[in-house]
C-alpha cells in the first residue's frame, strides 16, 4: 500500500513562509546584514543542491542521496522524504521532527542510516535558518535529544569477568555503585544522572528510615515494589522537572521499572550511607560540592576514564570507545539469547522492556504482572560480579 503524506495539525503551525515575505532575505550575522538570493525562498531545494555541488564539490552520488532524503524517496523504499512527509513550508513543530525520525526507524533502516538521513535534513534546515527562510530547526533539536545506536552490539569486547575486575577495583563507593548499576541495567548516562531518591525503593530498614527522616516519599510507581528503580520517560534536556532544571535528558521511549538485584542493592546502600544531605529533589548521585546533582560528564571522566585506565581495563583514560554508554551495549549483548559469554539470558520482549524500547503489545502485561514477567526472569538471568562476595547480599 502506498504511503500517504501526513502533516501535523494546522493549529500547531505558525504563519507560512509566504506570509513571512518573499524576495531576498536580510539576515543579521557577524558580517552584518547580508542579502541572500530570493531563490532560497522560492526554490530552496534546487538552490541548496546547487550550493552543495559548487561550493562543497559533492559527488553526483552524494547529491542523489541528499535529493532522496529531502525531496523524493525512491519508490522501492518504505519511508518518505522530508518534503513528502512534512508540510514544513507552513511552519514546523518539534512533533514534525520526531515524526520524521520515527518513520525512518519504522521503515527498518539501519540506525547509522537513520542518523545520517536526519543529519542531512538538519543541515538543510540550518542553511535555510541562516538565510531567514525558516525560523526553527526542529530536526536539530530532535537529533540532540536522540541517542543513535550506531555501534555494533553483537561483538563482546570485554567479558563479564573483565568487567567484574574493573568494578572491583573502583575505590570510590559512588562511582562503584554507578558502574554496577550501568552494567546491570543498561540505563543511559542521562537517565542515571537524573535518578532521584524517590525513584529508588530499596527493601532495607535503614534505607526506609533514611527516607523517612528526610521526608522523601517514594514515587507511586515503585512504592509497592521493593528493590526496584523507576526510570521515567521525562525529563528532557533543559526542562524543569521536579523543581530542578535538568542538564540531561532521559531519552527513553517510555517509563520503566527496573528490578534491583542483591549486588546492586548492596552497592547502592553502601553509597547512600555515605551520601551527603541534599535539598529537594534529592538526587541519588552528587557532585564535588556534595549538594548538587552530579554532572553529565563525571561518570565518563572518572568511572570509564581514570579508573578504567588505572585498572588496565583500557589503555588510556581518553579511550573514546569506552564511555558509560558502553555498558548499555554490554547489557544488551550479555542478556540477549545466543549472545555474549554469559550463559543465561532473558527473552527479547523482556530485554526490550528493560531497555525502555517501545513494545506496546506486551507493556500492559508487564505493568500488571511485573513481578513474574520481568523481575523473576531478570534476577534469574543477570550476571554477578562478586564485588561483595559470592552473594552480594546486605
N, C-alpha and C positions, 0 to 999 in steps of 0.2 A: 504494500500500500504506500502510495507516495506521501512524503512528508508535507505537511501544510505549514505555511508561515504562521508563527504565533507572535503576538505582541502583548506587552503589558497593558494594563488598563490605562485608558487615556486620561483618567482622572489623576493618575500619578505623574503625569508628564508636565513639563514646563512648556513655555511657548516654543514654537517651531523655529528652525534655523532661518526660514524666510522672514518670520516676524522680527528676528533679531537684525535683519537688514542684509541686503545683498551687496555686491560690489567688493572692492578691496577692503581688507581688514587692516586696522592700525593697532598693533599690539605693542604695549609698553614692555621694554626689556632693558638689559644693561646697555644696549646700543641705542636706546631712545625709542621714539615711536616709529615703528617700521611699517611700511606699506607692503602688503602681500598681494600677489596677483589674485584677481577675482575668481580665477579658476579653482582656487582652493575651496571656494564655497559652491560653485556651480558644477564642477567636475572633480570632486575630491579624490576619487579612486584613480582616475587617469593621471591626475597631477602627481599624486603620491607615487605611483608606479614609475612615472617619468623621472621623478627626482631620484628614486632608488636606482634606476637604470643609469642615469647620467652621473650623479654625484657619488653614489656608493658603488657603482660599477658592478652590480649584481649580475649573476649569470641568468640566462634565459630560464633555466630550470628553477632557480630560486624565485624569479619573478612569477613564474607559473604557480608555484606553491603559494605565494602571497595572494595571488588572484583567487586561488581556490579557497583560501581561508576567509578572505574579506568579501568577495563578490559572488562567486558561484561555485559551489562544491560539485565535484564530479558526480554524474548520475549513478555511478556504481557504489557510492558511499551512502551511509545511513545518517549522516549529520548534515546540517545546513550551515552555509557560510554566514558570516556576521550580518551582511546586508539582507540575506534571505530570512534570517531568524529574528532579527531585532529591528524595530522601527526607530532606529537611532536618530534619524534626521529630525524627528519630532521631539527630541529631548530624551535623556537616558536616566534610568534609575539604577541603584545597586542591584535590584532584582534582575535587571537585564543581564548584568554581568554574571550573576550566579546561574541564571537560566542558560546562558551560552555555555558556561563551563559544564553544567550538568548534562546537557545534551551531547557534548563531546564524549564524556565518560560513558554515558548510556549507549553510545554508538559502538562501544567496545574498542576504542582507540587505545594504544599503549599510553601509559602515563607520561612518558617522555614526549610523545607526540602531542598530547593534550597541553602539556606545559609550553611547548614550542608554539602551538597554534594560538593560545591565549597571549603569549608574548608578542606575536605578530599584531594582533588586534590592539594590544596595549600601546605598541609603538605607533600604530596608525593614529589612534585617538590622541596620543601625546602630541604628535605633529600638528593635528588639527587644533588642539587646545592652545598650542603656542601661537597659532595664527588667528585665534579668536573665532574659529568656525564653530566649535562646540565649547561648552562651559564646564564640562566634567569629564572624568576618565574612570568610570566605574570598574572597568576591567583591571586597571592598575590596582584599585582598592581590593578587588577580589583576589588577585594574584598575591598581594601582600598578606591576605588572610588565609591563603591556601598552602597546604603542605603537599608538594608533589612527590609521590613515592617513586622516584626515578632510579633508585639504586636496586640492583637485583637482590632479592631476599632469599633465594634458594641456596646461595653459597654460604657455607659456615666458615667464617673467617677465624672464629675463636670457639673453642669447645666450652661446655658448661663448666668443666673443671678449671679451665683457664680463667673464666670469668670469676669463679669462686676464689681463686688465688688473688685476683685483683681486689675483690671486695673485702677479703680477709685482711689485706694489707692497708686499707684506708684507715688512718689514725683518728680522723675527726668523726664523732658519732653522728653528726648531722649529715655529712656527705656519705658516710657509710649507709645510713638508713635510706637516703635518697637513691643511692646506687642500687640497693636491693629492691626498692620499690620500682625503679625504672626497669630493672631486669625481669622482675616477676609479674609486672602488669602491662608493660608495653605502652605506658602513658607517654604523651609528648612532653617536651620540656615546659612549654607554656602551661599545660594542664597541671603539671607537678608544682610549678611556681605558684599557681593560683589556689592551691588547696588551703582551705580554712579549717580550723579545728572542728567546727560544727559539722563538717563534711566527713569526719573520720570517727567511726564508732569502734572502739577497742573494748572488748569484753574483759575488763580488768577493774577491780575495785579502786585501785589507785588512780586510774585514768578517770573513772567516773567522779571520784572526789575532786580531782584536778579541775574538771569542767564545772562541777557544781560550785566550787569555791570562787570561780571566776565569772560565774553567771553566764556560761556559754551553753546554750541549748543545742542539742543535736538537730540537724536537718530532718524533717519528717520522712525523707526518702530512706534514711538509714537508722532512724531512731529505734525501730523494731527489728533491725538486722545487725546483730553483734558481729564484730570483726569484719567490717565492710567499709568501703570507701566510695563516696558519691562523687562522680565527675559530671558536672552539668555541661550542657552544650554551650552555655554562655560562661564568661563574658567574651566580648570581642576586644581587640586591642584598642585602648583609648576610651573604652566605655566605663562609666561609673557603675560599679557593681558592689552591692552590699556596703555602700558608703565610701568606697575607695576607687579611685581612677586606676584601672589596671593597665600595666605596661606590656602585658602579654595576652594573647587570645587563646581560647581553648581549642578552636578549630575542629571540634567534634561534631559529627553529624547528628548525634542525639545523646541524651544523658545516659550514663551507665553506672551501675552499681557493681563494684569490683570486689570480690572476696579477698580477705587478707589471711594469709596462712600464718602459722606459728612463728616461722623465722622472720618474716616481715614485721609481724606484730612485736616481737622482741626488740628488733632494731628501732622501731618507732617509739616504743615505750622508753627505751634507753635514751633516745634523743629528747623526748618530751620531758623526762625527769630533769634534764639539764637546761632545757629551753628557757630563755629569759621571758619575763612578762611582756606582753604587747597589748596595745589598745585594740578595740574592735576594728576590723572583723577577725582579729586573732589569727594571723597566718601561721601555718604549720612551720614553714621554713623562714628563718630570719637572716638579715644581712649583718654586716660588720658592726653596725651600731647597736645591734641587739634589740631594736624596737621596730624596725621597718621590715617589710617583706623582702626576701632575697631577690637579687636582680636576675634578669633573664640569662645573663652571661656567666653567673657564678659557678653553676654546675659544670659548664664547659671548661672554665678556667682551671678549676681545681680537680673535680672528680675525673673527668675524661682528659684533662690536661696534665697538670703537675703530678697527681697521684698515679695516674696511669703510666706516666713516663718513669717515675721513681720505682715502680714495681716491675718494670720491664714489660708491661703489657703492650706498650707501643714504644717505638724507638725515640720519639721526640714528643715534647709537650705540645708541639704545634702540628701534630698529626691530623691533617684535615679530615680524613675519613672516619676518625673516631670522635663522635660527638654524643651528647645524651640521646639523640635520635637513633643512634646505632642500636641501642637496647630494644627499640621497638621492632627493628628488623630481626634481632636475635630472638625476641619473644615469639614473633610470628613463625620464624623458621623452626624453633625448637618444639612448639606445640602443634604445628601443622602435621597431620598424618603423613608418614612416609618421608619426613624431612628431619634434618638435624641429627645430632648424635645422642639425643635424649630418647630413651626407649618408650616413654609414654606421650600421649597426645590427647587432644580434645577434638570433637567433630568440628567441621568447618563452620557450621552455624554458630556454635558456642564461641569459637575463636573470633568470628566477626562481631559477635555481641560484645565480647570483652574489649575489642579494639575500638568499639563505638561506631562501626560501619552501619549503614542503613540496611536493615533486614526487616522490613515491615511484616513479612509473613510469619516471623517467629517471635518478634519482640514482645507482643502481647502475651504470649505463652510464658516467656521468661519473666515478665513483670509479675505474673500471678503465681508462678511456681519456681521462683528464683532459687530457692534452697536446693531443690532436686535437680533442676536442669542446668544450672550454672555452678553453684557453689560446690556441690559434691564432685562433679566431673573435674572442675578446676583443681580442687585440693588433691584429688587422686592423681592428677597428671603433672602438676607443676614440679619443677626441679628444686632440689635443696642444695644450698651452697656450703653448709656446715660451718657457717660463721660463728655460731654459738653452740657448737657441739652437734651431735648426730640428730637431735630432735628439734633444736632451735626453739624450744618452749620456754616460757617465762619461769 
